Amino acid sequence: MDQFFVETLLLLGTAVVVVVVFQRLSIPSSLAYLLAGVVLGPHTAGPVIDPAPLRMLAEFGIVFLLFTTGLNFSLPQIYSLRHLVLGLGTAQVLLTTLVIGFIAWLAGLPAVAAVIVGAVFAQSSTTVIVKQLTEQGEENSRHGRLGTAMSVFQDVTAVPFVVIIPVLGTALGAAALAGALGLTLAKAAAALLLVFFGGRWLLRPLFHLVSAQRSAELFTLTVLLVSLAAAWITRSLDMSMAFGAFLAGMAL
């Protein structure tokens, strides 16, 4: 326990110093956090912290960030951007996967490995994008909303890739791959129904009851409960915790 406390203080202290330096140099603070992790990681000289105990804290931070982001979106807004998100999002993922995969194949990688490399390069971090847009005050702009929506779309497309990659590494045929993808799509649909539509019916009366108590403490506890419960639902379905928190924020 003492070691965990010391390592947490060391991580926070390093992050504060690096963020201050980066902000003075007008460099995005997201890069400062990445640098702090590299400095304290096992692959560089100097103090090293054990990442395992801190991983859950980091997961909670991402969950709450995506929950807050989801509060700025609604289903009608996402629906109005459906052609751009689905069209541009699908095109971006497919084009990046094909181009990078082709380059990797030319470099000598097997075709399957090249496709996996291309798929990895097609993804981006919703957490970094949202934080950078928030720092620039552009999270509610049209391009900010579109960029966030496309990034969340990439999070969704990452789930089939996670399913495909282990199957590609085996001798199983197309039937097994189709079955795995079908199961993944069913889980995604179940997550959407449970968190968004089911949650919407439950959250409205719940928050009416909570707000009637006029207690900021109770309201905060309820928000924490809802965001973590939604994250747990999607995590139980082998999907991203942040995806569930984003859906819960949209439902609210």
N, C-alpha and C positions, 0 to 999 in steps of 0.2 A: 504493500500500500504506500509506504514511504517512497519507494522507488518510482512508482507511478506518479505520485504527487510532484516529485522533483523533476521527472521527465516532462510533465505537463507544463510546469513553470519554465523549464528550459525552452520548450517549444514556443510558448507564448512570448517569452522574452526575445527569442531570436526573431520571431515573426514581427514583433513591434519594431525592432531595430531595422530590419530589412524593409518593411513597409515605409517607414519614415524616410529612409534613403531613397527608395524608388519614387515616392511622391515628390520629394524635392527635385528629382531628376525628371519629373513628369512621365514616369513609366507606369503602366497599369499595375495596380497592386496584386492582381491575380498572378502575375509573374513573380512577385515578391514572395507569395505563399509557396509557389512551386520551388523557388530557390531555397527558402527556409527548409523545406522538406528534403531537398537534395543535400544541403549542408549537414543536416542531422541524420542523414541516411547512412546505411552501412557501406556505401561504395565511395565515400569521401573521407578524408582525414579529419580528425577531431572527434568531439563527443558524438555518441550514437544513441538513439532512443529506440525502444522496442515498439514497432508500429502496431502490433496486435491489440494491446489494450486501448489504443487511441483510435482504432479503426471505427468502432461503434460510435464514438463521439463525432467523428467526421461524417458518418452516415446520417446521424441525427441532424447535423448542420445542413446537409444537402436536402434532407426531407423537409425541414422547415423553410429553406430557401425556395424550393419548388412549390411548397404549399402557398407561400406568400405570392409567388408568381402566378399561380393558378387563380388567386383572388382577382387579378387584373384581367382575366379572361372569362368569357361566357360562351355557352354552346352556340348562340346565334352569331357571335363574332367569329368563332372557329368555322361555323357553317358558311359564313359570307366569304371566308378565305379558302374554302375547300378546293376550288379549282387551282389556286396558286399553290397552296400547301401540297396537295396531292400531286399536281402536275410538276411543279418545280422540285418538290421533295423527292418524288420518285425518279425524276430525271437526274437529279444531283447524285443520288445514291447509286443508280445504275451506271451513269457515265463515269463517276469517279472509280467505281469498282472495276469497270472494264478497262479504263485507261491505265490505272495503276497496276492492275493485274496483268495487262499486256506488257507493260514495262518490266514487271517482275519476271514474267515468263521469258522475255528476251534476255534478261540477266541470268537465266539458267535455272530458275525455280521450276519445279513440276507444276503442271496446270492447276491442280487442286490447291497447292500452297499459294500459287500466284493469285487465285481468286480470293483466298482468305486474306492475304495481304491487302488486296484492293478493297475488300469489304471493311477492313479495319480503318483504312485511310478515308473511307466514305463517312465515318462517324465524327461528330464533334461533341464537345462538352457543353451541355445545357447550362451547367452551373457556371462555367467561365463566361459564357455568352450573356447570361442574365445579369451576372455581377458587373460585367463591363458596361452593358447598356444602362444599368442603374447608376453607376458612377458617372456616366455621361449625361444622365437625365433624359435618356431616349427610350426608356422601357415602354412608354405609352404612345410612342410615335408609330406610324404605319410600318416603317421598315423594322422598328424594334419588335412590334407584335408579330410581324411576318417571320422575322429571323427566329424569334423564340418558338413560334408554332412549328417551323420547319425543324428546329433542333429537337423538339419533343417528338416530331414525326420520326426523326432519326433514332431516337431512343426506342420507339416502337419497332422500327425495322431491325434494330440490333437483336431483338429477341429471336426472330427466325434464324439469324446468322448463328446465334449461340447454339441453336438446335441443330443446324445444318453441319457445323464444323465437326462435332464428334462423329456424326453419321458418315461424313466424307472420309474420315480416317479409318473406316471399317470396310469390310467387303460386302456390306449390305446393299441391296439393290434399290431401284427407284421406288418400289412399293414401301419399303421401310422409311425412306426419306419423305414420301408423301404422307405417310401415317404420322411421322413426327411433326411435320409442318401443320397437319390438320389438328393435332392435339394442341400445338402452340396457339393457333388461331382460336380454338375453342376456349383456351385459358384467357386469352386477351379479351374475348367477348364477355366471358364470365366476370373478369375484373372490371370491365366497363359497366356492366349491369349492376354489380354489387356496389361499387364505389360511387358511381355517378347517379344512376337512376334510383337504385335502392336507397343510397345515402341521401338523395335529395328529398325523398318522402320522409325520411327519419329526421334529417337535420333541421327542417323547417320547424316542426313542433318542439324539437329539443332546444333550439336556440331561442324560440319564443319563451319557453319556460325559463331558461337561464337568464335571458335579458329582463324578465319580469322581476327577478330577484335584485336587480341593480347592484350586482357585486362584480367589481372588476376582477377580483381574485377567482371567483367561480367561472367567469367568462374565459379567463386565460387558461384555467385548468381544462375547460371543455374544448377549447381550440387545440390544446396539446393532445388531448385524448383522441379527437377526431382525426387529426393529421397522422398520428402514430398508428391508429387503428386502420386507416386507409392504406398506409405504407405496409402494415403487417399483412393485409389481405392480398395485395399484389405480390408481396414477397412469398407468401404461402403458395401462390400460383407460379412461382419461379420467374417472376418479373421484377422489374426495378422497384425498389421502395419509393424512389422519387416520383415515379410515374403515378403511383397511387396517391401520393400527397398532392400532386398537381391536379389530378381528377377531383380530389376532395375540395381543393381550393376553388376549382371551377364550379362545383356543385353549390358552394356557398355564395 
